[in-house]
Amino acid sequence: MDLPLFSRPPAAAPRPLALSRWLLAVAFLVFCMVVVGGITRLTESGLSITEWKPITGAIPPLTREQWMAAFEAYQKIPEYQQINRGMTLSDFQFIFFWEWIHRLLGRVIGLAFALPLAWFAWRRQVPPGYGARLLALLALGGLQGAIGWWMVKSGLSVRTDVSHYRLAVHLLTALFIIGGLIWTALDLADFARTRARPARLTGFALIALAALAVQLLFGAFTAGLDAGYVASDWPLMNDHLVPEGISWMGSLWSTLSSDPYLVHFIHRWWAWVAAAMLILLARRAKAAGSRGASIAINAAVGAQVLLGIATVMSGIALWLAVLHQAVGAIVVATAAWGAHAIGRVRQG
């Protein structure tokens, strides 16, 4: 006979509003991780931990012997041998701290998602039709951890940095997770109020989000290639509209994705295409009755454009670059909100 403590409770009424609030809290944690990831990248800290230990790695070195062992492992990789040779243990501890915080946040997010999801499922409080989507988001979060290690591995031998392609996959996956969490939270909030069906992704929203995705992709390439440093003037690049120094690398894609001058140039000017599409999305969201989404999109896009210009003209000041990445994540969140708003109305 089952003990009362372990017997499954009878089916309860769904709690969509509680689920919605929980997902928004998880989205905020992912946002924090994106910000810390930006700091980790800008401080060149990402390769300081050369092993992937999902469980035991949560505990940092505690003794001098453990710190020396971690430092010695770092000294074996090209980044130390070619760039940071001679750094002190204190310098190493600084970069180790940011990578460890970044990985720790990933673990916290995993627990903050998996444990409440298990509780809601055990209590039978997940509305019909949402269980598979929540499991997919959980699986995507687990995949993101593997992508992070796949990215780090690219910089542990031969290279002195991580592959900018893998960095782009890692960043875009994190931003996609934020969008998915917010979209699902909004669906659940609508369900709580009116038992509405999930919103659809409309054709216009898909185009607007695709334009944003291209901008984010080239932003990730700009970060991974340190392409922001090739010019510090605006709107010209080193006194030219189309920068000098572009090296054609065989294929068109190789040049578009790997030449720092061209990547920076595309990131600067595609921004206006993405901004225009998002402003149109904001107008449609307002027409659909979501004035809050419209205001949020316009404010985030305006702030992001100004921050991008300021970051370039500052010579990539760390605090501005981090703020630029943070607001980029907010742009994604607001775009998801706006796309959801017009998808909800289109359903009638």
N, C-alpha and C positions, 0 to 999 in steps of 0.2 A: 504494500500500500504506500502511495506517495506521501511523504511528509508534507504538511501544509506549507512549510517554508519554501519547498521546491516545486510544489504543484503549480502548473500554469494557471494564471487567473482567467476567469471567464472573459469572453470578448467584451471590450469596453467601447464606448463611443470614440470615434476618431478625434484627435486633437490637432487639427491642421494649423491653428494659430500658434500653438506651442512649437510645433515643428518649424513653422516659418521663422519664428524668432530665433530658434536654435541655429537654423541655416544661415541667417544673417550674422549671427555671432561667429560662426565658423568662417564665413566670408571675410569678416574683419580680421580674423587670425591669419588667413591666407594673404590678405593685404599687408599685414605686418611682416609676413615672411618675404613678400616681394620687396618691401623697403629694406629689410635686413640683407636680402640678396643683393640689392644694389650697393649697399655699403661694402659687402663682402667683395664684390667685383671691383669697386673703385679703390679699395685698399689693397688689392691684389692678394686677398686672403684665401681664395678658394682652393688652392692646392696645398694648404698647410697641413691638412689631415689626409694622409696617404692611404688610409684603410677605410673600408666600409664595414662597420660593425653596428647593425641596426639596433641591437639591444645593449650590449656592454659599452658601446660608444657613447651612450648617454652620460657616462661618468667621465669627466676630463681627467688628465693626469693630476695626481694629488701630492706626489712626492717629487723631490728633485730627480731621483733616478727615473721615474716615469716621464718626467718632462724631457730629460736628456734622451731617452729612448725615442720619444716622438720627434725630437729635434734631429736626431741622427737619421731617422727615416726620411725626413724632409730634405736633409742634406744630400740624399742620394738621387734626387730628381733634377732634371735640367734647369728648372726655374732657379733653384738655389745655386747650382754650379755655374750658371751663365749670367745671372742677374743679381742674386742676393748673397753671393759668397762673402763671408765675413760678418754677416749679421749676428747680433748678440742673441742670447737666449731670451732676453726681455723683448727684443724686437719680434722674435718668433712667437712669443706668448701673445703679443698683440694681435697678430694675424690669425693665430690659432683660435683666439677668443671669438672673432667674428664668424669664422667657419663653424665653430662648435655651436654658437648661438643659432646660426642658420639651420643646422641639422637638428638641434634640440627643438626648435619651433616646428619643424616638420613632424617630429614625434608627437609633440603636444597636439598638433592639428589632427593627426591620425587618431589619437585617443579621444579628442573632443568630438570627433565625428563617429567613430566606431562604437564607443560605449553608449552614448545617448541613443544611437540608432538601434542598438541591440535592446535597450530598455523599452523604447517605443514599440519595437516589433514584439517583444515578449508580452507587453501589455495590450497588444493588438490595437494600437492607437494610430497606426498609419492608415490614411484613407485609401480606399481601393484605387489601384492604378499607379500609386506612387512608390511602392516597394521596389520595383525593378529600377526605377530612375535613381532612387537613393543608393541602391547597391552599385549602380553604374558609377555614381559620383565617388563612392568609397573606393571602387576598383581604380578609378582614374587617379585618385590621390595616392594609392599604393604604387601605381605605375610612375607617378611623378617622382617618387623617391628613387626608383630604379633609374629614371632618366637623369636625375641629379648625379648619381654615381657614374653612369655612362658618360656624362659630360666631364666629370672630374678625371676619369681614367684617360681621357684624350690628352691630358696635360701632364701625365706622370712619366712619360717616356718620349724621347725625341723632341717634342714641343716644349716651349717654355710658358705656354698658356693653354687654355682649353680651346677646343674647336668652336669657332663662332657659329657654325651650323648647329652644333649640339646645344650651345648656349641659347640659341634662338628657340629650339624645340622646348627647352626647359622653361624659358620665360613665357612663351606663348601658351604652353600647357597650364601654367599657373594662372594666367589671365583667363583662359578658357574655363578653368575651374571656378574662378570668381564669378564669371558670367553665368555659368550653370547653376551655382548655388543661389544667386540672386533671382534668376528666372524661376527656379523651383520654389523659392520662398514666396515670390509674388503669386505664383499659381496657387500655393497653399493658402495664402491670405485671402485671395479671391474665393476659394472654395469655402473658407471659414465664414465669409460674409454672405455669399449668395449661392453656394454650391455650384459655382461656375465651372465650366470645363477648362482645361489648360489652354493658355493662349497659343496661337500659331505663329510661326516665323513667316512673316509676309515677304513678298518679293522685294519690296523696297527696303525693308529692314535688312534683308540678306545682302543686298548691294551695299548699303551703308556700312554694315559690319565687315564686309569683305574689304572695302576701302580702308577701314580702320585696321584690319588685320595686316594689310600690306604695309601700312605705316609702322605698325608695331614690329613687323618682321625686319624692316630696314633699321628701325631703332635698335633692335637686338644685334643686328650685324654691325651697326655703328659702335655699339658698346664693345662687342667681341673683338673688333678690329682696332679699337682705340681710334676710330676714324674721326671722332670729335676734335682731336688735337691737330688735324691737318690744316685747319683754318680757324682764326678767331675773329674774323670780321663778318659783318652782315649788312646788307643782303649779298654782297659779293663774297667770293672765296679767294682770298689772297689777291684782291683787286681784279678778279675776273668773274664774270657771270658763270661760265662753265669753267671749272678749275683746270689749270694746267697740272700735268703730272699723272693723268689717267693712263694706266698701263693695260693694254688689251691682252687678255690672258688666254687666247685660243678660242674658247667658246664664249658666246654672248652671256650665258648664265654665269660662267666663272667670273667674267668681268663685272657683271651687274652685282654679284653677291660677294666679291672678294677684293675688289679694288677700293681702298679706303677713300680716295677722292670721289669716285663715282657713287659709292654707297652714301657718303655724307651728303653729296649733292642731291641724290634722290630723296633722302630722308628730309632734307630741308624743304623741297618743293612739292613732294607728294603730300606733305602735311596740309597744304592748302586744299587739295582735293578731298582728303579725309575730313578736314574741318567743314568744308562746304556741305558734304554729305551728312555729317552729323547735325549741322544747323538745320538742314531740311528735315532730318529725323525729328529734331526738337519741335519744329513747327507742326509736324504731323501729330506728335504726341500731345501738343497743346490742343490741336483741333479735336483730338480724341478724348479730351477732358482731363488729361494728366498734366496740369500746369507745373506741378512740382518736378516732373521728369524733364520738361522743357527747360525750366530755369536751371536745373542741375547740369544738363548737357551743355547749355550755352556757357555757364560759368566755368565748368571744367575745361571745355575746349579753349576758351579765351585764356584761362590761366596757363594751360599747357603750351600754347603758342608763345606766350610771353616768356615762360620759363625756358623753353627751348632756345629762344634767341639770347636770353640772359646767360644761359649755361655756356653757349658757344663763345659769347663775347667776354666771358670771365676767364676763358682759357680752361674750362671744365673745372670750376670750383666744386669741391666735393659736395658741399651742402646743397648747392643748386642742382647738381646732377642727381643727387638722391631725391630731392624734391621733385625733379622732372619725372623720375621713374615712378614716384609715389602718385603724382597727379595722373600719370598715364594709366595706372591701375584704376583710379577714380573715373577717368574717362570711360574705361571699359564697363565699369559698374553702372554709370549713368546711361551709357548706350544700351546696355541690356535692359535697363528700366524703360527707356523710351521704346525700344523694339517690342517689349512685352506689352506696353500700353496700346500700341497700334494693332498688335496682333489680337488683343482682347476685344477691341471694338470691331474688328473685321469679322469676328465670329458672330456678331449680332446676339 
